[in-house]
Amino acid sequence: MRIHIATDHAGLEFSTQLQERLAAAGHDVVDHGPVSYDPVDDYPSFCIRAAQAVVADQRAGAEALGVVFGGSGNGEQIAANKVEGIRAALVWNLSTAELAREHNDANVISIGARQHTFEEALAFIERFIGTPFSGDERHARRIGKVAAYETDGSLDPDPRA
């Protein structure tokens, strides 16, 4: 599987270690930056490029997911979610990693590098990669509604109206 990775200065060490571990496990790892430590770098460009690459690969029929890191993971998740077709989930334990894929068919996860050890983060990523989307109708329906809003702004009628 191709794994697109992006971070900021807070996650650079995690990113480097992760790339080595995922490549050793047979994954095709693509680093979207940064390539060196800069304490005032800006994560949005890195994370958006990684998210764009995930969407491009998936639309081309390639198996691809993304992992973005930052101090908390919040900003990185927000940035990735600005890309049409991305469903980025903030992950903080094994259950959220699994449910992100199983229920939400998330294609990017975000992890707070300052919130977890490297081994914890690696376990989250391995669980995320190893969990398929359930395909349950209710989950597919909900994902479809989010995608419809994302592409054309459509929503179900407001039941309070």
Secondary structure, 3 states (H helix, E strand, C coil): CEEEEECCHHHHHHHHHHHHHHHHCCCEEEECCCCCCCCCCCHHHHHHHHHHHHHHHHHCCCCEEEEEEECCCHHHHHHHHCCCCCCEEECCCHHHHHHHHHCCCCCEEEEECCCCCHHHHHHHHHHHHHCCCCCCHHHHHHHHHHHHHHHHCCCCCCCCC
